[in-house]
Amino acid sequence: FFFRLSSGAGRCFGLQKERRMALVNVTNVEVLQNSAKFTDDFKLQITFDCIAPGIKEELEWKLVYVGSAKSEKYDQVLDTVLVGPVAIGRSAFLFQAPAPDAKKIPPEDIMDVTIILLTCHYKEKEFIRVGYYVNNTCSDEFFVKQYSDEDGKLTKVPPLHSIVRNIASHKPRVTRFDIPWDSPQQKIILEHSGMGDENSGLFNMMEDEKFEKFTGEEVKYAEEDENDLADMEI
């Protein structure tokens, strides 16, 4: 199946020579305490750079839990945090957000795979979106055996305390948006910046127009790497 993304989530830039460089560049998102219980807080260690001439106002960060691929009405904004004033140079902070409200998620969508979206806005304009696949499984083996069909699919939603979430932190998807920042003059052409492109000396994040079709292999890798908190720079 495919996950939807809200309108405008596609690429907002053209060829490399036409791309703009943001005044704020996210350089690292580290998912902490992965895996965790469904009811545990999300904890993301975020590092970003602000380049000259800098920005005048605060950055607004949001973490969204996609409750269902069927409709945006099930999306939950888990938390919003304002960061600022932002100094030129490197900054880092811990973004901690509560778990989603299970009562607002369709029962058939609580288990298995969904998405969380980390976004950042400046002056109410989104300039980066980082998405992660999340896999929710039941840790109670007796419950799984008792309430699984012939294909191994659960026929009943397990108690929340027995649901474990695993974030595929090794394969984030990134979408970038070109915004005017504080003035049109602050749209700096990347090829004239002397800083190189996004892959120069930075860590890998997959930049995509949409989430690719999800396979069980990604869940397998996420489970194998659940204790690996190595940096994954964009």
Sequence and secondary structure as in RCSB ss.txt:
>XXXX:A:sequence
FFFRLSSGAGRCFGLQKERRMALVNVTNVEVLQNSAKFTDDFKLQITFDCIAPGIKEELEWKLVYVGSAKSEKYD
QVLDTVLVGPVAIGRSAFLFQAPAPDAKKIPPEDIMDVTIILLTCHYKEKEFIRVGYYVNNTCSDEFFVKQYSDE
DGKLTKVPPLHSIVRNIASHKPRVTRFDIPWDSPQQKIILEHSGMGDENSGLFNMMEDEKFEKFTGEEVKYAEED
ENDLADMEI
>XXXX:A:secstr
      TT S    SGGG EE SEEEEEEEEES SEETTS EEEEEEEEE TT  SS EEEEEEEE  SS GGG 
EEEEEEEE S  SEEEEEEEEE    GGGS GGGSSEEEEEEEEEEETTEEEEEEEEEEEEEE  HHHHHHTB T
TS BSS   GGGEEEEE TTS EEEE    TTSGGG EEGGGSSS  TTSS    EE SS     HHHHHHHHHT
TT       
